[in-house]
């Protein structure tokens, strides 16, 4: 019954937050439904493509979700369910939702341009370049983390290549995911080139998802881990270069139905478990200040990641979503609402691991994603039963689909930012670059390939070697994004006071985490125990900490200038 009370309390609080605080933010900033959005004014059929609200909601939600709200809360559950619950709810309403909504709003008022352009307008060209370097470092970790997660849910331990009858969960997931790509391309073509309306196309899409799921449950696909990493790398390069309507929009939209279904199955499972006692929620409310992953501050706030606040979301809001938003009135449900749904998913993940908590803490699962699937499946029936196996396979598929969706979007974002890094203020695209070297560096294919190759190489590491650094970098990016939007709102004379506490907290927590990482890696290397992964983490942590401190100094100077200007006025 504890699990049922937790999910009901979370849903109630998140709804209240959306209705009250979300509406207040929209009023403070002046959301204007009559104002034309960049997707309408600059439509180019490639990146600027006005999408129906439901389709864009699917894209945005699937892209920000990824594996973060599943892996993060599950790993943080070692602190107890109460700290994770409070941070998911409070963080989602006042930190993550604020950042996502604010970033999206700032971008649509900047012609759908990136966070770097917003920073340039308020903090200058140098700050923009520093942010782009910082953002690209984060995106490398995003690509590495999710390549690792996706390959881990696809590959077969014994290797091999081809189709498999009586497939394992991984083989089923791989087959359905491959067919899902084909289904997305078909959906994109019929809705954009044959002008089929969203509702009938969605119904056909859902039927298609059911068909490919049945196929995958009966016929899997087998390939080794390295081969899957190469395949994923090639796929995300192609996905990031083709027009959004061909693959990104339709794939993300169709993926969202899996996510909604997954959350629905989880809620039903919680109800079943509450009244049948199929599974028991066994996480203590609080376990203590210090655990195996560190002290509660800063480790809790870094580890939960996307379940409460994620800097990656700001890149999506300003990179792809703002270029597809048809009307400003949809910014609140898409920007703010999606984050709160993700917080609810974080709570669902917490409950799922609570059903198999002893086995999880004893290392009985290969990954948090596996614990998530097993936890929810356990609510319906005993391990090994047909209902257990089917639900576990479907949930593994859902996690993989969302991670691959975030990869699609993250790679496209890296293409935008990599090009921006090498262009001057008067050069709009790589074609405008006057210097031949910069023209090559700013070319979409070069930047995309470079980022994907580095990300895939790092994706071969253990997830634990990437995730801790990804969490700190991701949350630090959230602090920088809050700073950037806060500075812009101050520049245009809108209320920005709600940003200062979340911004300061995220910067303090993440910089503390990076300092701890640097100290630990220095100790490991100095003691002769360091491996190349330790050197990698040390260099990345130092680079991000230095860049963040410089950007914070630039932000403080901007706030001082704004304050002096107001005083003079």
Secondary structure, 3 states (H helix, E strand, C coil): CHHHHHHHHHHHHHHHHHHHHHHHHHHHHCCCCCCCCHHHHCCCCCCCCCECHHHHHHHHHHHHHCCHHHHHHHHHHHHCHHHHHHHHHHHHHHHHHHHHHHHHHHHHCCCCCCHHHHHHHHHCHHHHHHHHHHHHHHHHHHHHHHHHHHHHHHCCCCCCEEEEECCCHHHHHHHHHHHHHHHHHHHHHHHHCCCCCHHHHHHHHHHHHHHHHHHHHHEEEEECHHHHHHHHHHHHHHHHHCCCCCCHHHHHHHHHHHHHHHHHHHHHHHHHHHHHCCCCCCCCCCCCCEECCEEHHHHHHHHCHHHCCCHHHHHHHHHCHHHCECCCCHHHHHHHHHHHHHHHHHHHHHHHHHCCHHHHHCCCCCCHHHHHHHHHHHHHCCCCCHHHHHHHHHHHHHHHHHHHHHHHHHHHHHHHHHHHHCCCCCCCCHHHCCCHHHHHHCCHHHHHHHHHHHHHHHHCCCHHHHHHHHHHHHHHHHHHHHHHHHHHHHHCCCCCCCHHHHHHHHHHHHHHHHHHHHHHHHHHHHCCCCCHHHHHHHHHHHHHHHHHHHHHHHHHHHHHHHHHHHHHC
